[in-house]
């Protein structure tokens, strides 16, 4: 079976979508599937290149912002796309943008089956410019994606039930299957691995959040929650990530220290998965504030070693599916509610310790190996239609 993955930049760093595609492709190859990629050039000139290389496309005015988000776009070169589609038995669409629209059109013309993964909401795009609430922009974009990409697919992979329900409301024509993007569980540490732990900060309690510094991740809500928390001066906040809002977040953090709201300056840094696991061995709570999130596996990556999470609950975020109790959920963009949940767990250490143990091993049902088996079945089904 020959599968073509179509993604704007397969090798982009700091981009969850590209990272998910790389993990899936690696596991598919391990399972005996022949996979090639149709993508833009690797931003690392010394790194490997896609099998079918498309030239970069620079978006006027917004190009700098797009790249700060760890993203890039490619040009729809018909000749290259046609050659790639002709090679494949199945085409796997990873995004709903220009190169995917062109690929879908050519695949339909050549009679090749298509599957797609719904990785992001329209609101993910427009949150960066403050238009996540615009019905005109978001609804129009969804209609375009539906008509030119997802309705051309035989099956659409929905990472969560939350996504599947939304696509049903928009009357998507393709079969909708819930398949997680999948977690890599290799070399998983546990709370017993204290000798591997990395200690950072000076707080009595370590509270971590992991994710891109962008508007939809809503990291400022965690900072603002410190105004309402009785433990604020005992907390060391750790913001693991990078992104365009770093200066704004650091400025807000500085103001909180200056005004005496918090004693310990928050730590901002980008860490490898191995480093994050070792840092997390000393973490008391994990906070996930994003109000737009298709799945949010970074949350499960962190808490699977045994950490109690507090996760934003809202219309366009599915991550609260990982929470095992209502005390681990807070109303999206509500710092006071978040502070109440933080104070609850820090006030009840025995209960927090017992709750944390429940998350150990919980990630098994989200493993990349299980997801890839379901994806291979999806390919087989479209080939047999």
N, C-alpha and C positions, 0 to 999 in steps of 0.2 A: 504494500500500500504506500503510495507516494502522496504526502501532504504538504501543501504550500501554506506557510504562515505569512500573513500580510499585515505589517505593522510599520508605522512611519519611521520609527528608529528603534530597531531591535536591541541596540547596544547602549542606549541612553542610560546614564547613571542617575540615581535619585528620583527615578520615575517608577512608581509601583506597577504600572501597566507593562512597561518593558521588562521589568524584573520578573513579573508573573509569566510573560511569554517565554523568557529564557529558561525558567525553571520547567515549564511545561514541555518545551521542545527537548530539553535534555532528557527528561523522563520518557518521552515518547521514543526517542532514539534508543534508550536503554531497553525499551519494550519491543524493539525490532521494527519500528516504523521508520520509513525513510522520509526525512523532513528537510525541506529547503525553505529559506526565508527570502521574501521580497520586501526590501526595506531601504531606507536611506543609508548613507555612509556612516561608518563608525566614527564618533567624535574623537576617539583615540586613534591617531594615525598609525600607531604601532600595534593596534589590536586587530583581531580578525574582521573580515568584511562579510556582509550578507551574500548569499548565493546569487541573488539577482539584485544589483545595486542601482538604486534610483538617486538622481541628483537632489541636493537639498533645495528646499523652497523657503525663501525668507519673506515673512509677512511684513509689509510696510507698516510702520508705526508701532505694531504690537510685537515685533520680532524679539526685542530685548526682554519683554515681560514673559513671553512664551518660553524662552531659553532659561530664564531664572527659575521657572517652574520645573526645570529638568526635562523639557519637552522640545521637539523639533518636528518640522513637517518636510515631506518629500514631494517632488514633482511627479505628475502622472504621465510618465513616458509610455505611450501606447505600445511601442515596439518591445520594450523590456517587459511590460506587464503581460503582453500576449505570449511571449516566449515562456514566461514563468507559468502561466495558466495552462499552456499546452503540455508542459511537463507533468503537471499534477493529476492525481486521481480525485483528490478532494481539496478544496480551497477553504482555509480557515481565516476568517476576517476578524481582526483584533480591535478594530476601531471603525467609526462611521464617517471617515473624512474623505477627501478628494481621491486619494489613491485607492481606497476601498470601493468608492462609487464606480471608478473606472474598471476595477477588477471585477466587480459584480456584473457590470454590463458585458464585459468580454467573456466572462465565464458562462453567462446565460447564452450568449451567442454561440459558444463552442460546446454547450450542453454539459458543462461540468458542475457537479453538485457543490453547494456552498453551505458552510456552517459559520456562525458568528458568535462572538462572546460580547456580552453587554458589560463593558468595563467602567463606564462613566455616565453620569447624568448630564443633560445640558447645563444644569445649574453649576456643575463643576467648572465649566468653561467661564461662565459669566460672573461667578463669585469673585474672581480676581479683579474685576472692574466694578464691583458693587451692584451688579444687575441680577443677582440670584433670585430676586423676587419678581422680576419682570416677566409677566405672562406672555407678552408679545414675543420677546426673544426666546424664552424657553420652550413655549409651545410650538413656535415656528420651527425651531431647530429640531425638536422631537419629530415633527411631521416630515422634515427633510430626511432625517436619519432613517425613519421608518420606511418611507417610500423608496429611497435610492439604495439602501443597504439591507436593513433587517428583513424587509418583506421579500427580498430576493433570496434569502437563505431558506434552506429546508428545516433547519433546527437552529434555535438561538440558545446558547448557554447562559443561564441566569445564575450568577454566583450565590444569590440568596432568594428566599421566598418573597422578601420585600420587593426585590426587583421584578420577579415574575408577576406579582400582583399589579405592579405599576404598568408593565407592558401589556397585561391583559386589559387594563382600563383603557389603554390606547389602541386596543383592537389589533395588535400585531398578528400578522397572518401565519408566521412560522410556528412550528411546534416549540413550546417553551419548556426547557428542562433545567431544573435546579441542580447545578454542579458547582461546588466550591472551586475557587481558583487554586486552592491547595497549599498546605504548609510543608516546608522541608523540615523533617524531624531528626536530621542527622546530628550526632554528638550533643544531644540535649542534656543540659546541666540540671541538677536538682538542688534543693536547699541544703543537701548534705555536703555539696562540693564547696565548703567554705574556704578551702585553701586556694581556690581559683577566683574568689570574689575580688572585685575592684572597688575600693572605697573612695568615694569622691564627696566633697562638700563637708559642712560642719554641723548639719542639723541633727536633732534627736530623731526626727522622722524623715525618711527620704521618700519623696513623692515624684514619680516620673511620668512624663508624657512623651510619646514617640510619634513623629510625623512631620511632614513638610511645613515650613513656616509660611502658611498661606491663609487667605481670608476664610475659606470654607472649613479649615481645621480648627478655627476659632480658639486659638491658644490663649488669647487675651482673657477669655472667661476664667481660666485657671488662675491667672494673675489677679484678676478682680475679685475672685472668691476669697483671697487672703484678707480682704477688708472685713469679711464677715466671720472668719474662722478664729476660734479661741486658741487654736494651736499655731497661729501664723508665725510667731517668733521661734517656734521649735521645729519648723518645717524647712527642709532643704528642697527646693524645686529644681528638677532636672528636665531641661527641654532638649531631647535628643532628635536632631534633624537639621535641616537647612532650608533656605528659601527666601523669597523676596521680602518677607515681613520681619526679618531679623532685627533691623535697626529700630523699627517701631516697638517690637516686643522688648528689646533691651532698654529702650528709653522708658517705657512704662515700668519695667522692673526697677530701674534706677530711681524713679520717682517714689515707688513704694518703699524702697530702702531709705531714701532721703527723708520721707515723712514718718518713718518709724513703724510702718505697717508690718514690715518683715525685717528680720535682723540679718538673715543670711542671703547674700546676693544670689539670685537664680543662676544656674549653670546652663550655658548654651553650647552645644557641641554636636558634631556629627560622628557617629560611631559605627563600626562594623557590627554584623550580627553577633559575632563571637564576643566582642567587647560589650555589647548591650546585654547579652546573657550574663556576663560576669558582673556588670554593674547592677543588674536586676537582682542578684543574690542578696544585695543589701537594701532592697526597696521594700517599703511598707505598703504603698498604694500605687496603682496605675490609673491614670486619668485619660479618658478619651473624649475630647470635646467636639469633634467634627459634627457639623449639622448637615453635611452632604457626604455620604459615604456608601458606596455600592456594597462593600463587604467589610473592610477594615481588618485584614489579617494581621497587621502589625500589632493589634491589640492581643490577639491570641498568641502570637509569637512571644510576647512578653509574659503574659499571665500563666501560660502553660507550665511554668516551673513552680507555680504556687504563689501567686500574688492576687490579692483582692482588687478587682477593677471598679471604677465608677465611670459609667459610660453615658454619653448624651443620648437621649431618646427623642426622636423626631420623625417627621413625615418622610424625609429623604435620606435618612441614615439607617443602615441595617445592623450596625455593630452591636447595638444593645441586645441582640440575639444571644451574645456570649454571656450576659449577666445571669447569675443564678438566683438573684433575689432582687426585690424592688429597691432595697437599700443600696444596690450597686447601679442604679439608674438615676439620672437627674434630667430635669427639663432642659432641652437644648437652649443655649445662650442665656442661662439663668445662673449667675454666679452665687446668689444667695442659696439656692437649692443645692448647688454643688458643695458649698461650704458646709451645709447641714449634714450632707452625706459623709464628707471628709471627717467632720467632728465626731459623727456617730462611730465610724470604724476606728478612729484613733482613741476614742473613749472606751472601747470594748476590745482590748487586746486579745483576750482568750477567744472571744467569738470570731475575731478577725483571723486568728491563727487557724481555727477550725474551718472557717470558710475558705481560706487560702488552699487548704489541702484538697478541697473538692475540685479545684481547677487543674490539679496535676493529672495528666493523662487525658484530659478533656479534649485535647486537640487531635486525638487519634482519628475521629470521624471527619476531620478536615485535612487529613494527610494528602500530600501531593500524589502518592502512589494510588490511593483510592480514587482521587479525582481523575487521574490519567486513565485508569481502567474504564471509568464512565465515559470519558472523552473518546477512547478507542471504540467503545460500543456505539457512540454517536456517529463516528465515521462509518462504521460497518452498516449501520442502519440507513444512512443516506445513500450509500453505494448499492444497497439492496432494494431501494425504492423503485 
